[in-house]
Amino acid sequence: MTDRQQRPLEEVSSEPHEMELSDEDILAAMASISGYLDITTEDFRALYHLAHQRAVARMFAHIRADRLMRWGVDPLAPDLPLDEAARLLVRGGIMAVPVADADGRVLGMLTEADFFRRLHVDSFLELILRLLEDPSGFTHRFHETTVREAMTSPAVTVPEDASFREIAAAFHQHEGRATPVVDGARRLRGLLLRRDFIGACKLPSAI
């Protein structure tokens, strides 16, 4: 599945969805409790909203970028030729790698989708079909193109202490497979994979 084909994190909103309660729902619930309740339906909604916020905070308190990120990820240099970058991506088994300057500051992200974009295709299967139909149709010379020319920039990053809401908001901004984790100077500290975040939240793998 390519970056473009991945589903957005609809189920992982930066503000998890609250179920809407009708007056009938509230009154039926109150009627099922023995004794007298001196509370209006609006008071009940306010109480429910506060309880929901506290429950979300408790459920996802363990989610922090520095606890989930992959350490020791080597960024790509912006002047690296694309053919060399492709070999590094395949060797590392991660199809989304940060691009950083000599001081480690994140400049962008190079992903599988960036390669497809240079070849004017949307997927690996489309690439295979075009190669089968016309092997001479591709004239792009990756060894003459630098990472800087192909990368997606600026990269959507999160700080090391990013919480569930911050991480979810970052992934909502793009459909990529990973987001760089940076310090206060935007220096790369690690890489947070979408699948690791989803796994930590115990969400459906289909996201």
Buried (B, 14 or more C-beta within 10 A) or exposed (E): EBBBEBEEBEBBEBEBEEEEBEEEEBEEEEEEEEEEEEEEBEEBBEEBEEEBEEEBEEEBEEBBBBEBBEEEBEBBBBEBBBEBBBEBBEEEEBBBBBBBEEEBBBBBBBBBBBBBBBBEBBBBEBBEEBBEEEEEEBEEEBEEBBBBEBBBEEBBBBBBEBBBBBBBBBBBEBBBBBBBBBEEEBBBBBBBBBEBBBEBBEEEEEB
